[in-house]
Each structure stands twice: as structure tokens, then as C-alpha cells.
């Protein structure tokens, strides 16, 4: 890897994360269960990771703050817009996670 300072790496990481959030926002038809089946993480995971990092750095945040950052809207609003998981999605999720 090219010699980058930690600040440059951090800036690239932050820009990449913002781009990921933008991509997810532009593809709201991709449900969290779809992400879990394919990648074993979803928007909720990102929210929890964001919260953990915020808390580790001493910021007073809660899960709703983190969800607002990741979802770009109130979580209840997001959830209300999403269709229920299909039996096929649930079966694929259970197969992926072995029912965990």
C-alpha cells in the first residue's frame, strides 16, 4: 500500500463509509434480511458498530442516534416502509445462520 498517513487512511475510510451509506440509501429495496443472507451483516449491524465506536471514543450516543446515522431516517419510519420477510428469505437466513 502506498505510504499513507493514519489521517489519510482515516479520511479514506470515512469517505468510503459515507459512500456505502449513500449506496444503501439509494437501494432501499434491498432489505436487511437480504444483506444478512448474502453478507452476514445489515444496516442494524452497521448501526451497532457505529454506536460501539462512538461510545469507545467517549461520545454519549444511543442506538437510535446510530440508526438515524445509518438509515438516514427514524428507524420506525424505515421499518414501516419495509415489507415482511418472505418464507423463502427466512429459510435462507436460517440456513445461513444455522438458526442462530
C-alpha positions as CSV (number, residue, x, y, z in Angstrom):
1,X,0.0,0.0,0.0
2,X,1.2,3.5,-0.8
3,X,2.6,5.3,2.2
4,X,-0.4,7.0,3.7
5,X,-0.6,8.7,7.0
6,X,-3.1,7.5,9.5
7,X,-5.1,10.7,9.0
8,X,-5.2,10.0,5.2
9,X,-6.3,6.4,5.8
10,X,-9.0,7.6,8.3
11,X,-10.2,10.2,5.7
12,X,-10.5,7.5,3.0
13,X,-12.2,5.1,5.4
14,X,-14.7,7.8,6.4
15,X,-15.4,8.7,2.7
16,X,-15.9,5.0,1.9
17,X,-18.3,4.6,4.8
18,X,-20.3,7.6,3.6
19,X,-20.4,6.2,0.1
20,X,-21.6,2.8,1.5
21,X,-24.4,4.6,3.4
22,X,-25.4,6.5,0.2
23,X,-25.4,3.3,-1.8
24,X,-27.6,1.6,0.8
25,X,-29.9,4.6,0.8
26,X,-30.2,4.5,-2.9
27,X,-31.1,0.8,-2.8
28,X,-33.8,0.7,-0.1
29,X,-35.4,-2.2,-1.9
30,X,-32.6,-4.3,-0.6
31,X,-33.9,-5.5,2.7
32,X,-31.8,-6.1,5.8
33,X,-32.6,-9.8,5.6
34,X,-31.2,-9.8,2.0
35,X,-28.0,-8.3,3.3
36,X,-27.8,-10.8,6.2
37,X,-28.3,-13.7,3.8
38,X,-25.6,-12.5,1.4
39,X,-23.1,-10.7,3.6
40,X,-23.9,-11.7,7.2
41,X,-24.3,-8.1,8.1
42,X,-27.0,-5.5,7.6
43,X,-27.9,-1.9,8.4
44,X,-28.7,-2.8,12.0
45,X,-25.2,-4.3,12.3
46,X,-23.7,-1.1,10.9
47,X,-25.7,0.9,13.4
48,X,-24.4,-1.2,16.3
49,X,-20.8,-1.0,15.1
50,X,-21.2,2.8,14.7
51,X,-22.6,3.1,18.2
52,X,-19.8,0.9,19.7
53,X,-17.1,3.1,18.0
54,X,-18.9,6.3,19.2
55,X,-19.0,5.0,22.8
56,X,-15.4,3.9,22.7
57,X,-14.4,7.4,21.7
58,X,-16.4,8.8,24.6
59,X,-19.5,10.1,22.8
60,X,-22.8,10.0,24.5
61,X,-24.9,8.2,21.9
62,X,-27.7,5.6,21.8
63,X,-28.9,3.1,19.3
64,X,-31.5,5.4,17.9
65,X,-28.7,8.0,17.2
66,X,-26.7,5.3,15.4
67,X,-29.7,4.1,13.4
68,X,-30.5,7.6,12.3
69,X,-27.0,7.9,11.0
70,X,-27.1,4.7,9.1
71,X,-30.7,4.6,8.0
72,X,-30.9,8.4,7.3
73,X,-34.3,8.4,9.0
74,X,-36.1,7.3,12.1
75,X,-35.9,3.6,12.4
76,X,-39.6,3.2,13.0
77,X,-40.2,5.0,9.7
78,X,-37.8,2.7,7.9
79,X,-39.3,-0.4,9.4
80,X,-42.9,0.7,8.4
81,X,-41.8,1.0,4.8
82,X,-40.3,-2.4,4.6
83,X,-42.3,-5.5,3.5
84,X,-42.3,-8.5,5.8
85,X,-39.7,-11.1,5.1
86,X,-40.9,-13.9,2.8
87,X,-40.8,-17.6,3.9
88,X,-38.0,-18.1,1.4
89,X,-36.0,-15.2,2.9
90,X,-36.5,-16.6,6.4
91,X,-35.4,-20.1,5.3
92,X,-32.3,-18.7,3.5
93,X,-31.4,-16.7,6.6
94,X,-31.9,-19.7,8.9
95,X,-29.7,-21.8,6.6
96,X,-27.0,-19.1,6.6
97,X,-27.0,-18.6,10.3
98,X,-27.9,-22.2,11.2
99,X,-30.9,-20.9,13.1
100,X,-28.9,-18.6,15.4
